[in-house]
């Protein structure tokens, strides 16, 4: 076990010893219990001396100092109990497995509590000004055996590994930016990615891999900061004026388009009215034509009716029809007796004699 784990177990054993002293038992019972207590104590001591517990978030590297295979063992031990010979013959070193954070900042209170903290990166820009940059680096141990053999145990992967390489990599990449380009997020992110690639090229061979390089904050000296802010305000005014000019141009273009649309709509509306007028005229013409055709058909039918009636009157049943009509004519007359033969005889079926009798001229004349 590690030194801290051994100390914890020894404290626990002392507490157990104090508790057992408080109880007094008969000799017959105390004997077996004492043997059991000795066995338990020996088992605990053996556990403390012979086993080391590797946590789930740790790697274990065993170093053999006495024996056939002396030196650092290539086997990497994962979570669980591992047998380690006591008294300096073997020793287990633990390295973190999870994501580690290195915070470069001049404001430690803003950094993560569990992160390793160091001063902010002091970088000179390509135009000669200095800037303090707060950076968060996320990394992990990729090969614990390489880390142990090339850098060392404990926290040396921080002290002799990533910390000495961090600021030079940032100076080489972020130092290519000008003072104003630091405010350009895409360029700043691009240079941070270049710093990550440079760190990995140097640290991968030592078993460390950098996952992210995040620029969180940067600050210039007050004079430079003031000059930058004034220039940025001037640039913003220029951009504002350019935007206003573009907006006025677009507004004029919009008005032109609206006017053209109104004219086009008016023209199309007039076309629509003309189309409606033309269709109404065509409808009226069609109605008049059909009405004239219908009137013609009615007149032709009437003429045909008259013709057929005249033909019927000239046929064999015409005399009977004349008799029926004359019967209707004489319906209102009183009964008189007249001779039906001779020159003065009255034959109601003889229309010519009847017309002559009543002095009625043909053609309706009186």
Order of alpha helices (4+ residues) and beta strands (2+ residues): alpha-alpha-beta-beta-beta-beta-beta-beta-beta-beta-beta-alpha-alpha-alpha-beta-alpha-alpha-alpha
